[in-house]
Amino acid sequence: MEEDREQRLAVLIDADNVSHTYIKPMLEEIARYGTPTIKRIYGDWTKPESSGWKNILLENAIVPVQQYRYTTGKNATDSTLIIDAMDILYGERVSGFCIVSSDSDFTRLATRLREAGMMVIGIGEQKTPQPFIVACDRFIFLEIIAPKNEKQQKDQIEPKSGSQPQNQHRQNGRVPQEVIDLILASVNDVADDDGWAFLGDVGNLLLKKQPSFDSRNYGYSKLTPLISSTGLFEIDKRDTSNRGIKHIYIRDRGFTQGDKP
């Protein structure tokens, strides 16, 4: 985990796809994964609606990059961000990128950066198209890290009847069956012969299978309470050489000896 914190990140923000009210909690979230050594935001700052950004950018040392709209209906901001990302990649100044947008136009960029060995974190709204989500190593929903109020957070976690958001969350107080199936399969994939799986390995595999997986999407701050809420797993907290640290292992309650090939 300490190694992750030392990663140097380039944070590139598409101002056309994110509200300035998200910036502070978003940067706090990014700090969990590395140090943002480059912070740039792209947009047409001559537009009156961009005035709300001024103080936020100054307070957080984010460099605004001006991009005029040369013609109606064309997004020059995306092109500028992509060009800058490739320049940063070839400059070898960072070990990872954080692309903040809900726009699927950045799907190929995320794929290209990962091909070059970069860690790619995507941050966007829950409306983000699936291709961009799966192109990232990890994708974080803005609504989860910065809900405006408790009612909004509840609405996001428990959609109204008839609503079918692209990214399903906990409904009626229960974790969706497809999420439970994903966890069960991942535990089995990394479990030892006795069926026990180290929670850290399970979490890493879940992200590889589904980059948008986040316990907070289902109303839980961590993976352990989410798993515990299902009632389907045994949880074993094992002592380590460090008295203040315990390793958590989990096992499917339905496991019987001989289940593993």
N, C-alpha and C positions, 0 to 999 in steps of 0.2 A: 504494500500500500504506500509505503514511503517513497518507493521508486516512482509511482504514479504522480505523486505530488510534485516531484522534481521535473516533470515533463514541461517543456516550453510550448505554449499553445498560441496559435494565431487565431484570434476571434474576429470573424468577418460577419458583419450584420447587414442584412437587407432591410433598410428603413421602410421600404414599401410594404413589408410583410410583418412588422412588429411594432407594437405601441411603446412609447417611451416609458410608460408606467411599469414595464416589465424589466427594465435594465438593471436596477440594483439587485433584486433577488436573482436575476439571471446570472450576473457576475459572481454572486456568492455561490451559486450552484457550480459554475465553471471552476471555481477555486478548489473544489473537492477533487478535481481530476488533474490539475496542473497549474502552472503559473502563466497567466495571459501576458506574454511579452509584447505581442502586437495586437492592438485593438483598433479596428477601423469600421466605420459605418458608411454605407453608400446610399445616396439619395439626391434629389433635387432640392437643395436647401434654399432656393429662391421662392419656393411655394409658401404661401402664408400658413398653411397647416403644419409646416415644419418648425414653427416658432417654439413649440413646446419642448423641443429637443435641446435647445441651447444650454441651459443650466445643467441638465443631466450629463451632457457630453463633457462639460468643463469639470464637473465634480468627479467624474470617473475616468478622466484622461483618455477619452475615446476620440480618435482622429476622424473628423468628418471628411468624406471624399465627395466632392461635387460632381454630379453627372446630370447634365441637361437632357431634357427629353427632345431629341432631334425631330421626332415625328410622332403623331398620335398613334397609340396602339402598340408601339414598340418599346420594349423594356431595356434601355441602355444600361441601367443600373446592374442588371444581372451580368452583362458582358464585362463590365469594368471589374466587378468582384471576381469573376472567373480569371481574368487576366492577372489581377493582383495575386490571387491564390497560386497560380503557376509560377509567377516571379518569386514568391516567397518559398515555394517548394524547391526551386532550383538554387535559391540562395542558401539553402541548408541552415536556416536560422532557427527552425522550430522542429519539434518532434511530433506535433499533432495539430489538427485544425478543429475549430468549432465554427460551424456554419449555422447562422441564425436566420431561418427563413421557413416559410410553409410552402415554398414554390418547388414544384417537381423539376423545374429547369436545372436545378443543381444536382440532380441525380448522377449525371455522368461525371461531374466534377468530383463528387464524393467517391465514386468508384475509382477514378483515376488517382486520387490522392492515396487511397488504400492500396492500390497496385504499387505505388511507390514506397510502401511501408509506413505510411503515416497513420496514426490513430485519427479517426474522424468522429466527432460528436456532433449530432444534429440537434437543433433546438427549434421547435415550431409549435404551432397550434394543432389541436386535435384533428383539424380538417386536412392536415398535410397528407398528400397522396402516398400510398404505400410504397411505390418504387423508391422514393427519396428516403423513406424511413429505413428500408432494408439495405440501402446502399451505405448506411453509416454503421460504425461499430456499436454505437449507442445512440438512441434518440430519446429526447426528453421533452415532454409536453409543457408548454408555457403555463397552461391553466393549472397544472398540478403544483408547480413551484411557486406560483404567485396568484392564488385565488383572491379575488377582490373582496369577497366576504364569505361567510360560512354558507349562506344560501346558495351562492354561485358554486362553491365547491361541492355541495351536496348534489346540485343539479348535474354537475359534470360526472360525478361518480355514480349517481343513480339517475339515468336519463328518464324523462317522462314517458308514460305509456305510449307506445306507438312510435317512439323515436328510435332510430336505428343508426347511431353514429358509426363511422368507419372503424373506430378503435373502441372495442367493447370494454366496459368497466364493470365493477361489482354492481349487481342488481339484487334488490330485495334482501340485502344483508348477506348475500352469498357470493363467493368467488365463482365466476363463470366456469362451466364444466370444461371448456376448451383450455382454460388456464390450468385447471387441476390436472388434466391429461398431460399437458406440457411439462408440469413439474414432476409428475409421476414418471414420465418417460426419461426425463433428465436425471432424476435420482437413480433410476435403474442403469442408465448409461455409465455413470461414474462410480457406482457402488462396488464395494469389495465383495468377497465371497459370502460374507455374512449379511449382505444387504445394506450395510452402513455406507453413507456417502457424506463426505466433508461438505458442509454448507457453502464454503467459499467456492469449491469446484462446481457445485450445482448452480450457484448464482452466475458464474462465468459462462457456463454452458447455456443457461437460459438466455443470456444476452446475445450469444452467438446465434442461437436459433431464432430469437425474436428481439431485435435491437431496441424496440420500444418498451420492452418489459421493465416495469418499475413498480415496486410494491405500493407506492403512493397512488398509482392509477386505480387501485382497488381499495383505498382508504386506510392503508397500513404504512407506518413510517419505515419499517424494516421488513426484510424477507422472513425472519423468524416468526413474528406474530402472524403474518399472512399464512404461513405454512401451518402454524399451530391452530389457526381458526378453522381449518378444514377438518380437523380431527382424524385425518387419514395417516398421520405420520408419528412415529416415535421420535422423540428428541433427546439426545444425550449430550450433555455439556461436560467435556473432558478437560481435566487439569493439564497445564503445560508447565514448562520449567519456569515460566514467568507467573508468579502468583496472581497477578492482576489480569491475566488473560486466560480465557477458556476457549477451546476449539469446539464448535458445535457440529455434531453429526446427526443425520436424520435417516430414518428407514421407513419404508412402506409398512404399515401395520399388517398388511396382507402377505408380507414376505414369508416364505417358508424355505428351509434349506433345500437346495437343489434347483431353485428358480434361476440362478445364474448359470449360464452355460459353462 
